[in-house]
């Protein structure tokens, strides 16, 4: 099958697969009131066999990288089995996961043994009290020990995601930079994005990543080239730092021009954009191995309706009410 391609000649090598929308943190920019179980009978999350089939299809269509997301993926008791099932696909060269780090110390060695190749940990403050205020969980020390455990388990680099917020962490950039001077951590600053439920916070706390970019360039940080299956971060290195900096700036000009990723929700819906207007159900074609040709055809056909860009600049957040909905 030819490489998945849309009408704007963008090729898709990267799948973000949500395995649950449940999360045990209450981050201010995502689930400030905590996870709310749907009042109606909730649709079950993708089973192990369904995950095996959907990733097999994407691998057959040229996907080289899969990222497991949530919610919080470690809320799945079968997460280790999920990792092993995705790694059955030899075409998947990278299997990454984004986690809040809650169970990192306990389980990261098992995850690596099952086939996980990269890990991202969300940390929005290096101050334990502020971390608690942002996440609703007094777990800063546990998350930090989890990062140490990841290195001990054999990960040569850990990525840390930090959502930029004007009054909460932007003023502490120097502390973040000092933290990675002697640690092989890629610290990724992510612009706060508006969601359906987060408009007020966005207007209060959004700050452009261009301000961070200017500071980095003045301090001698140098941009690096991107590989075709890399995520959206612009990565910078500095000769005096063991760590790296990544900037994810969805409000920057031409951000969508390099889009190389698709998303599948925990309920089995294909989402062409984090801020799109709807999803394409794949679940009816995930019940039997023999359905793979139909599954591949539906995925490829759906790309014909992928838009050239998101419409965040116009305040249009699509169906994304919060970032736990389809994994950010």
ABEGO torsion letter per residue (X at the ends): XBBBBBAAGBBBABBBBBABABBABBBAAABAAEBBBBABBBBBBBBAAAAAAAAAAAAAAGBABBBBBOEBAAABAAAAAAAAAAAABAABABBBBBBAGAAAAAAAAAAAAAGBABBBBBBABABAAAAAAAAGBBAAAAAAAAAAAAAAAGBABBBBBBBBBAAAAAAAAAAAAAAAAABBBBBBBBBBBBBAAAAAAAAAABBBAAAAAAAAAAAGBBBBBBBAABBABBBBBBAABABBBBBBBAABBGAAAABABBBBBAAGBBBABAABABBBBAAAAAABAAAAAAAAAAAAAAAAABBABBAAAAGBAEABABAAAAGX
